[in-house]
Amino acid sequence: MEKDTKSLVEAVEDAGIVAKIICVNDKYLGKEFLGTTVTRQLLKDLPANVDPCGENGEYHTLVIDAPFFKEKMHVLQGEIVYKKYPSEDGNWDSSFYYLDMILEE
């Protein structure tokens, strides 16, 4: 049974889990989404063709805080890197923006 991913985003926020977007597929999202926290506000900002949880590879996250963590990860945003991955047969390609996250010591 499939779950409503919009409700999952809301449940994650309600649970106190903090996840930052660190990678976006440029076919779906622009690099301006990098560093964004996954919240109800994000649900309002996402294009209609993007799954709220990024379940189709639209974006990937890094969880930096959660109630079950010993302590919050303190991170700084680093460099944005763009990578393009063509298929071997030339029939498709995928391009991604990545955000380096630097762990503060």
N, C-alpha and C positions, 0 to 999 in steps of 0.2 A: 504494500500500500504506500503510495506516495504521500509525503507530508507537504503541507503548505509552507513553502520556504519563507514567505513573508512572516508567518507566525513564528518560525524558528529564529529569525533575526530578532523579533520582539522578545522571545524567551531568553535568548542569549544576553540581550541588554538588561532585561529584568533580573537575570541571575548575577549580574555584576561582572560579566566577562567582557574584556576590552580587547578587540581585535582591530588591527590596522591593515589597510590594503597596501600590499608591498609589490604587487605585480598585476598588470592589466594587459589583456589581449586587445591590441589596438583596433581590431575589427569591431569591438563593442564599446570600449571606454577610452577616453583620452588620459594622458598622463596627469592631468589635474586631479584625478581621483586618488593618485598615490598619496599615502599618508593619512587618508581619510579613515575615521573610526566607523566601524559598522554599527549603525544605530537606526532608529526609526527615521531620523532625518535623511540618512542615506537612501532609504526606501523612496522618499519623495524625489530625490535627485537622480536616481538611476533611470536610464532610458527604458521604455516599455519592453524592449527585446532582451533585457538583461535579467537573469534569474536573481532574486534578492540575495541568495547565498552564493552566487557565482558557480552554481552546480554544473554549468556547461562550459566551464573553463574561462569565463569572462574575467574573473579576477581571483587572486589568492591572497591570503592574509597571514599575519603573524599575531598570535595572542600574546599580549604583553602583561595582562593582569587578569586574575580570576580568583574567586574565593578559595579555591583549593591550591593556589600558589603559596609558597612560603613567603614570598615577597614579590612586589611588582618589578618587572623588568624596566629599567630606566634606559631609554634608547634615544639616540639622536638620529635625525634623518641625514643620510649621506647623499652620495651621487645618484643621479638617475641614469640608467643605462638602457639603450635601445638595442634589441637583438631581433634579427629576422631569420627564420628557419624555413628554407625552401624544402619541398619534398624531393626525394631522389629522382622521381620520374617527371618533375616539373609541373605536375597537375595542380598543386596547391602550395600555399605558403602561410606561415603564421608569424606574426610579429608581436613582440611584447615589450613593454616598458617595465623595468625593474627598479625598485627603490632600495638602495643599500641602507640597512639599519645598523647603527653602531651602538653596541652595548657600552653604556657608561660604567666606568669602574669606580 
